[in-house]
Amino acid sequence: MNVTIDKNSGYCFGVEFAIQMAEDEMETCEELYCLGDIVHNSMEVQRLYQKGLRIIDRDQLKELRDCKVLIRAHGEPPETYKLALENNIELIDASCPVVLKLQNRVKHAFDAGKPSDAQVVIYGQVGHAEVIGLAGQTRDEAIIVTTEEDLEKIDFTRPVTLFSQTTKSTKGFYHIKSLIEERLQQANQDSTVVPAFDANDSICRQVSNREPQLARFSTEHDVIVFVSGKKSSNGKALYSVCKQHNPNSYFVENEEELQREWFDAAGSVGICGATSTPMWLMEQVAASISTFEAEQV
């Protein structure tokens, strides 16, 4: 049985940058706080905990004074920076450059749209760290849509500016875009003017390019094992690509979730993962699968 790890899987630049910043900082301090999980992968969070990284939530941040706090790749709303200044907290800002650029675009669109009563709509997951940061650029007035049902939140008699969470599916974004276009036309069919609609594909290409790559990778193997944290939005999206192209695709968080019977008739196994999946974890999964073959021999 041939076991292959997808060379295109693993950390994206933003996550790799944030983890490197955390590790560099912990070389000079015993304990470093991080606002939320540094990456949506419990195995990596546990590894970094052993090095001194302590995860806190927003309520705990309010109680901190005179310390260092890491801002993860997902970015933060303006209120976090204001609080840090008030509490003398030194921020180690590891926000992904792609996310920071998008935050600026969202803020500009929000400010520029005020005279025309335009709405900022974000295609993303409610409560996701990145979306919280993006919505914060609009004083939390942005409308978050995840499903078709969420479109009911939009007033289609007013202009709409659409953005996307950087890790969402490209296919999903363009589906939502087309639905908004249709609804704008329907709502204003008796009017001579249809409200302006500005759609911005703000999906990170380092993430979106993985979809066609994984589609090819999935068809090249009998069995696919997708390794990802269960909290990862990107992981869920990419796993669905694998499952679509290879029904013998399985989602695991670590090697302990593997089941031997998945590989009984497999000649080749492909290991892949999310942008939040460390390479060392995929290597551990691959090693465990190889032991199944050794036991059979």
Order of alpha helices (4+ residues) and beta strands (2+ residues): beta-alpha-beta-alpha-beta-alpha-beta-alpha-beta-alpha-beta-alpha-beta-beta-alpha-beta-alpha-alpha-beta-alpha-beta-beta-alpha
